[in-house]
Amino acid sequence: MFRVSPITIAAVTVSMFTVVLPVVVAAQPFEGAVTMRLSAQGANGPQRQEIEYLVRNGKVRVSMGGPAGAMSLLSVPQEQKVYVLMAAQNAYMEMPIADAASSVAARTPADAKVTRTGRMETVAGFSCEHVNVTTVAQTVDVCLAKGLGGYVNPLSAMQRSSEPAWQRMLTADGGFPLKVTMPDGSVPLEVVKIEKKRLANDLFSVPLNYTKMEMPRRR
């Protein structure tokens, strides 16, 4: 079973609830599915899990499995809301996008420096530019692509962990990370498949048979 430590969640942007409002490329907005591979070092060696990332008309749905069953994050900027869908419980939680984004903003490193290298790579058929994000603690290499819309962090308001500096600084203009490389050479996030295709509208709405639950209170 895939488990990620709190440190990894903060560093790799794999917590389930921090959201950056999507920015969709106006000329040719992307619609389709992006498959991401998340990797972490566990007690029993490397652990990996794939996440399904769906995009349609500015809405984003991120789905993954877990100990409690399948869970999805649904970002609907038209409603200014984020929904957390829990299939096993036929239940959902919601929070305003502004609250989700601001819950970690104050803890984002302010000393991060961005260096665009000009070095290009093709990941899952898409071209991306390697960008270095340097803080006092470390330098993270992010291969950033355009044309996939704004990036929604697939996992932190629930964890209340800091949003990684690379994500906040590089996705504000609609950039999408296809590959993240840490200083030790590990790759905690990599896109392995990008499919342009039509998606059903009901994938981006809360099922009618789901019961609303309250979000856990902050401590």
Number of C-alpha atoms within 10 A of each C-alpha: 8 16 16 17 11 15 10 16 21 19 19 26 25 22 24 21 26 30 28 22 26 22 20 23 17 9 7 10 16 21 20 17 21 20 19 21 17 20 22 21 16 13 8 6 7 10 15 16 16 18 18 17 22 23 28 21 15 19 25 28 24 25 20 17 15 11 9 10 11 14 20 23 28 26 30 21 18 9 10 13 18 26 22 24 26 18 15 10 13 13 17 21 18 18 17 16 21 14 16 22 19 14 20 18 15 11 14 17 17 11 10 20 14 18 12 14 11 10 10 14 17 12 18 16 12 16 15 22 21 23 23 21 21 17 16 9 8 10 18 24 24 26 25 24 23 19 17 23 27 24 25 25 23 24 23 24 22 16 15 18 21 22 30 21 23 27 22 18 17 20 23 15 16 20 24 22 26 27 24 22 19 16 10 7 10 12 18 21 24 21 21 15 16 19 14 12 13 12 14 8 10 8 15 20 14 17 14 8 8 15 14 15 11 9 12 9 6 9 4
